[in-house]
Amino acid sequence: MENNLFNSNNAKSLLLEFVGILALAIALFLFVQAFASKAIVDGSSMEPNLSHGQKILVNKVAYLFSEPQRGDIIIFDPPLSSENDYIKRVIGLTGEFVEIKNGTVYIHQSNGNILTLDESAYIVDSPDYNYTSEVIPENHFFVLGDNRNNSGDSHYGWFVARADIVGKAWFSYSPISDFGFVLNYSFE
C-alpha cells in the first residue's frame, strides 16, 4: 500500500479546497465593493476615537432602510469646497436645534424636550465655545467632530444634507492597533 501524500485523490481534494477558498475570497471582495468603501481619516477632528491616517471601511447601505441616528459617525460630501469627504458624529436631527453652553451640548427637540448629552464615552475635552444653531432643516443633520475644539463642523453654521451622506463608519482595519469596530455611540 502506497502512502503518497500527492496521489490523485489528495491532489483533487487540494484543488477543490483551493477553488472554494478562491471563490469565497472573490465573493467577499465583491460584497465589500458593492456594500462598503474605504476611507482614510484626514486630520485630527475625530480624535481620540479616529486618528489621522487611520483606514476604515464605510457601510454604504446602512441608511437604505433607516435614518442616521444621534451618535453615528458618518462620512459625507462636505457642504464646503473640499476634495475629501468629511467624517463627523451626528448630534442633531431634523426639527431640533443644538445649543452648546459651558462645555455641554443640549438638544432642543421640536416637542419642547431638552436633552443634555452625556458625551463622556467618546470625547476627552468639552467644547470651549458657546453656540446655538438654527432649527435643523428637513433631511439635514447637525454634526460635530469628537475633538470638539479642533474640528470644522456644524458649529460653523452649516448642516449635512441627507443626500450628501456616503455612509456610516463601520470598521477600522489599519493601523492594526486600531483594528475593530468604529465607536458609533447610542443615546438610547
TAWO-V622461 format. One record per helix or strand. SS is the DSSP state (h for helix, s for strand). FROM is the first residue (numbers start at 1). TO is the last residue. If there is no record, write none. Layout:
# TAWO-V622461
ss=SS from=FROM to=TO
ss=SS from=FROM to=TO
This chain:
# TAWO-V622461
ss=h from=8 to=35
ss=s from=36 to=40
ss=s from=55 to=59
ss=s from=73 to=76
ss=s from=86 to=92
ss=s from=97 to=101
ss=s from=104 to=108
ss=s from=114 to=116
ss=s from=131 to=132
ss=s from=140 to=144
ss=h from=154 to=156
ss=s from=160 to=161
ss=h from=162 to=164
ss=s from=165 to=174
ss=h from=176 to=178
ss=s from=180 to=181
